[in-house]
Amino acid sequence: EFHRRMAERARLQPHGLSASATHDTKRGEDARARLYALSEGADVFAQAVERWRDMNRPWLQELADGVAPEPNVEWMLYQALAGIWPEDFDRGRTEELRERLADYAVKAVREAKLRGDWTEQNAAYEEAVTTYATALVSPENDAFLEDFERVLQPFIAAGYLNSLSQTLLKLTAPGIPDIYQGAEGFDFSLVDPDNRRPVDHERLAAWLDEAGPIAKLQAAALKQRIVAIGLQLRQRYVDLFARGDYLPLKVTGNRRDHVLAFARVHKRDFAIVAAPRLMFGWLDPGVLFAGPEFWEDTAIAVPSPLHGLKADLVTGKTIEPGGSISVAALLGSQPVGLITPF
């Protein structure tokens, strides 16, 4: 389905906007990418939510119009917290996180219009919901915080890889990539005004200047490097991305369902893209790629016009000529692949 839609877009809307975030998105693009992994580990997360609801039951309040927050709002808060959870969470510094979650909760319940809205605000209900939300991230809520952080680790790992795949696809698939301010690095924001906080340009500049092999880069710096590589490639091959065909590439082997591959082709120019998918549970904490042993015999079939010597732009390594590309060799030590003629 993805390949069909992209081929159609290349034909009908080659200059359409490819936007993954705006001033009005309900979550930052990388918060969403992390939450995509919930669909892969739904049972794990659902069981954890039931456990967390029991842990935090003392914070529920009985109001005249019912218990607050109700179960669906509890679920919403746990999901929102999962999306914005900082990898370097510090229990001694939770004030900003509590404020962000509380502000989000008020806006969400008003816009749901189930027990109040913007014109008829339910103050008692909103106070109960924000009390519950801030209690979740209270430094005293040790048992919950420890369990939440533990459960979230595989979702964080898969989410990072989702983010990098999503970024590469935006830069190389048919369309014109749009990058929201600050989203060159990771954007774990919630709905406005959370996603309109000042952009830390100094941090972005530091990430862009960060040197070293891909495997050693911190995740946010790696995302920004992929953005830079992709934009430089588009500048170098303007016609390839403005007018090039979209060519789905067949993937074979035991892990074929875990990688998406395609090529952009225009005359003698081409770019081959390889992006991992469905990686929940297959990654070690802090590692942004699965090793060669995971990929086993998985390979990307390469049509004969693209057989020549090639180079991977993410790492600079050479890809030998031939009718296939070993995914273990390509993605066994890096998160994504972007290949061009040598």
N, C-alpha and C positions, 0 to 999 in steps of 0.2 A: 504493500500500500504506500509506504514512504517513497519507494522508487517510482511508482506510477505518478504520484503527486508531483514529485520533483521534475520528472520528464515533462509533465504537463505545464509546470511553471516555466521551465526553460523555453517552452514553445510559445506560451501565451503571455507570460509576465516576467520576462528575463530581467526587467529593471524594477520589479516590485520590491517594496521595503521588507527587509528581514529584521524585524525588531523583536528582541527578547525582553525588553523592559522599557517603561516610559515613566513619566511623572505620576501616573495614575494606576500602575499595576498594584495588585493587592499584596504581592510579595516580590522581593527581589529575585532576579533570575536564578541565583545560586541557592536561595532558600527553596525555591520551587524544585530545582534539580535534586536537592537533598530529599525533598518530600516525594519525588518520583519513586525513590527506593522503597517507600512504604508499601507500594503495590507488590513489590517482590517479597517483602517480609511482613505481609499483612498479619499473619497469625502471631508472629513474635510481638509486633507492636500492639495488637488488640489485647493479647494476654497481659502485656505490661500495663496498658491503660487500666484494665480492671484492677490490677494490683495497686496502681497509683491512686485510683479513686478510693480504695479502702484506706490507704495510708493517709489521705488528705480529707477523709470524711469529717473530721472535727471542724473543718473550715466551712462546711455547708451551713446555710441558714434557712430556717423555716419562716417564710414571709406570708403575708395575707394572701398573696396570689400564687403561692406554691414554694417549693424548695428552690434555692438559688445557690450556685448555678445548677441548672438541670443537666442531665447526662450528656446531651449533645453539645452543650456549651463547655462542659468539662473536656470532652474530646477535642473540641476546637482549640482550647487553651493548650492542651498537651501537644497537639499538632503544631500550633504556632510556635511554641517554645522549642520544639524539635527543629523547626526551620531556622531559627535565629541563634541556636545554642552555640556559644563560642568554643572553639577547640581548646583554647587556653583558659577555660573557665576558672575563676578565682572566687572561692566562697567568701573571701573577705572584701570583695568589690562587686556587689550585686545590685547596687542602687540603680544604675542606669538600665540594667536588664529588667528590673522590676517596673520601672517607670514606662519603659517601652511596651512591655506586655500589658500593663494596666491601661495605657492609652489605646492600644489596639483593641482590647476587650470592650471598652466603652463604645468605640466606633462600630465594632462588629455587631454588638447587641442592638444598638440603635438602628443600624441599617437592616438588621434582620426583621425588625418591626413585629416581634412576637410578644414582647412584654414592655413595650415602649418604643419611641422613635425620637427623631430630632425635634419634633414640635410638641410631643407629649412625653417628656422624659420621666422615667421611673427611677427616681433618685435612690430609693431603698434597694431596688433590684441592682442597679448599677454599682452601688457601694458594696453589696454582697459579692458581686462578680469580681470587682477589683480587689477586694479583701482576699478572696480565694486565689486570684492570679498572683498577687504579691507574696502571699504565703508560700506558694510553690517554690519561689526562688529566695526565700528567707534563709539566711545563714544557719538558723536553728533547725531547719528542716533536713537534717543530715541524712536520715535513712532514705528519704525520697531522692535527694540530690545525688547520692551515691548510686542508687539503683538506676535513676534516669540517665546519668552519664555513662554507666556501664552498658545499658541496653542500646544507647544511641551510637556506640562506636562503629558497628558495621554499616549503619545508615549514613554516618558521616563519611566513611571511606568510599562507599558506593556513590554518595552524593558528589564528592569531589570529582570522581571520574565522569559522572553524568555531566557536571559543569564543563569539564574540559572537552568532552565529546560534543556537547551542545555548542560550545564556542567555535570549535573547528567547523562544524556543520554550517553554522551561520556565516562563517567567513568564506566557505567554498561552494555551498549549494547555490542553485540559481537564485538570483535576487541581489539586492544591495544591502550589505550588513549595516545595521544601525547600532551604535554602542552608546548606551545611556551614560551620562556623566558619573564617573566613579566606578562604573561596572567593568572597566578594563581589568581591575582586580576583582576579588569576590565581593558580591553584594548580597548580604544576608538581611536585608531590610524588610520591614513590614509595610503596610499601606501608609499613605501620606498622613501626617507629616514625617513619619519615620524615614521614608525614602527621599526626603528632601533635606536631610542634614548636610552640613557643609562637606564638600569633597576634600579628602586629605591628599592634596597634590604632592606634598613632600614624600609621603609614603609611596604613592604611585611612582614617583620619579626614582625612589630608592629601589623599588622592585624591578623597574625597567633596567636599571644599571646593575642589578645583581648578576654576577658572573658564576660560572661553574657548570658542571654537567647537569643534565636534566634531572637525573635521579636525586641530586642533592638540593635542588631548589625547593623552597617552601611553596605550598600549593598556590597561593595567590600570585607569587612571582611567576610561577609556571603558566598560569592562565594569561597573565599579561604578556609573557614571551610569545605564547601562541597567537595572541591578538597581533602583536608586532610582526611576527613571521607571516601571518595570513595577509595582513594589509600590505606588507612589502611585496608579497607574491602577486597580489592583485594589481599593484602599481606596475610591476614588471611585465605582467601578462594581461594587459587591459582587455584585449579582444577575447582572450580565452574565457574570462569570467563574464564579459558583457554579451558575447555572442556564442560561446561554446556550447556544444551539445552536452547533455547529461547521459552518462553511460553506466547503468548498474553493473556491478562486477559480482560474479558468482563466487560464493565462499563455500568451501568443502571442508570436511573433517569433523571430528568429534565436538568441537566447540563452535561450529559454524553459526549457531544462533546467538553467539555472544559478540559478534562483530558485524558492523555495517560497512560496506565498501562500495565506492563508486569512482568514476573518473569524469573529469571535465575535459573535453577534447575540442580543439579548434585547429584545423589544418594540421601542422606538424607539432603544435604545442599541446601539452596535456599535463594534468595533475591528478594523481591518485590519492584518494582519501580513505583512511581506515580508522573507524571510531568504535571503541568497545561499547557494549550495552549489556544490561541485565547482569551486573557484576556484584549484586548484594550477596554477602557471605563468602566471596571468593578472594577478598583482599585482606591483607594484614593491616592493622592500625598504623597509620603514618606512611604507608606505601601506596603510591598512586598508580600502580600497575600490577597485573598478575604476571608471575614469572613464566619462563618458557615451558615449565612442566605443566602448567595449566592449559596452555594452548595446544599441546600435543601435536597432532598432525594437521591442524587447521591451516588452510592455505587460501589465498586469493588468486583466482584465475585472471590472467592478464592477456587480453587480445593481442594478436600478432603485431599490429601497428605500434604497440607500446612495449615491445620486448627489449628494447635497448638498455644500455647501462643507465642506471638511475641513481638519484641521491635523495635521502630522506632529509627534509629541511629541519625537522625537529631536533635531530642529533647531528646531522652532517654526515652520517655514515652512508657508504655506497651500497646500492642494491644491485646485485649481479643480474645480467641479462637472463631472460628465460620466460617461460609461459606461466609461471606462478610465483607468488611471493609467500614465503613462510611467515605466518602470523607470529609464531614463537620467536623467530629472528627479528621481526619488526617490532612487536609490542611486548616482547619478553622483558624489556628493560626501560620502557617508556610508556606513557599513557595513551598517546595517539600517534598516527602516522600521516605524513603529508609528503608525497613523493613526486618529483619532477625529473625531466631528462637531465642527465649528468652534464 
